[in-house]
């Protein structure tokens, strides 16, 4: 999702996206970082709260997911 700053330039970033998501009542979002490989899950209450963080995506909302993030990588990119 892209938004524009007050200068009219595209503005993207982890600090602004939660506010945009909250504005549209997106209750859950996941942020995946590639290096080091990590996922952080957030849930919207009165503000977004960090639910979990690590190299495994294990959530029950909005649906059940249990994924080891390294399984999403091609074999050549997996660290042993």
C-alpha positions as CSV (number, residue, x, y, z in Angstrom):
1,X,0.0,0.0,0.0
2,X,1.4,3.4,-0.9
3,X,0.4,6.7,0.7
4,X,1.6,10.2,0.0
5,X,3.4,12.4,2.4
6,X,2.4,16.0,2.9
7,X,4.9,16.9,0.2
8,X,3.0,14.8,-2.3
9,X,5.8,12.3,-2.6
10,X,5.1,8.6,-2.1
11,X,5.7,7.6,1.5
12,X,6.0,4.0,2.7
13,X,7.2,2.6,5.9
14,X,6.5,0.4,8.9
15,X,5.6,3.4,11.1
16,X,2.9,4.7,8.8
17,X,1.3,1.5,7.6
18,X,-0.2,0.5,10.9
19,X,-2.1,3.8,11.0
20,X,-3.4,3.3,7.5
21,X,-4.4,-0.3,8.3
22,X,-6.2,0.8,11.5
23,X,-8.1,3.5,9.6
24,X,-9.5,0.7,7.4
25,X,-10.2,-1.6,10.4
26,X,-7.7,-4.3,9.3
27,X,-7.6,-6.4,12.5
28,X,-4.6,-8.5,11.9
29,X,-1.4,-8.0,9.9
30,X,1.9,-9.8,9.6
31,X,5.2,-8.2,8.9
32,X,7.9,-10.5,7.4
33,X,11.5,-9.3,7.4
34,X,13.9,-11.1,5.1
35,X,17.2,-10.6,6.9
36,X,17.2,-12.0,9.4
37,X,14.2,-14.0,8.4
38,X,11.5,-13.1,11.0
39,X,7.8,-12.5,11.2
40,X,5.9,-10.2,13.6
41,X,2.2,-10.5,14.0
42,X,-0.1,-7.7,15.1
43,X,-3.7,-7.5,16.2
44,X,-5.8,-4.3,16.4
45,X,-7.4,-3.6,19.8
46,X,-7.4,0.0,20.8
47,X,-4.0,0.1,19.1
48,X,-2.0,-2.6,17.3
49,X,-0.4,-5.0,19.7
50,X,2.5,-7.3,18.9
51,X,1.2,-10.8,19.3
52,X,4.3,-12.9,18.4
53,X,7.7,-12.6,16.8
54,X,10.2,-15.1,15.5
55,X,11.0,-17.4,12.6
56,X,7.8,-19.3,12.8
57,X,4.3,-18.0,11.9
58,X,1.9,-19.5,14.4
59,X,-1.4,-17.8,14.7
60,X,-5.1,-18.7,15.2
61,X,-6.6,-15.4,14.0
62,X,-8.0,-14.6,11.5
63,X,-7.4,-18.3,10.7
64,X,-5.0,-21.1,11.8
65,X,-1.5,-20.8,10.4
66,X,1.6,-22.7,11.4
67,X,4.5,-22.2,9.1
68,X,8.3,-22.4,9.6
69,X,9.4,-19.4,7.5
70,X,12.4,-21.2,6.2
71,X,10.0,-23.6,4.4
72,X,8.9,-20.7,2.2
73,X,12.5,-20.1,0.9
74,X,14.0,-22.0,-2.0
75,X,16.4,-24.7,-0.7
76,X,19.5,-22.9,-1.9
77,X,18.5,-19.9,0.4
78,X,17.9,-21.9,3.5
79,X,20.5,-21.6,6.3
80,X,21.6,-24.9,7.8
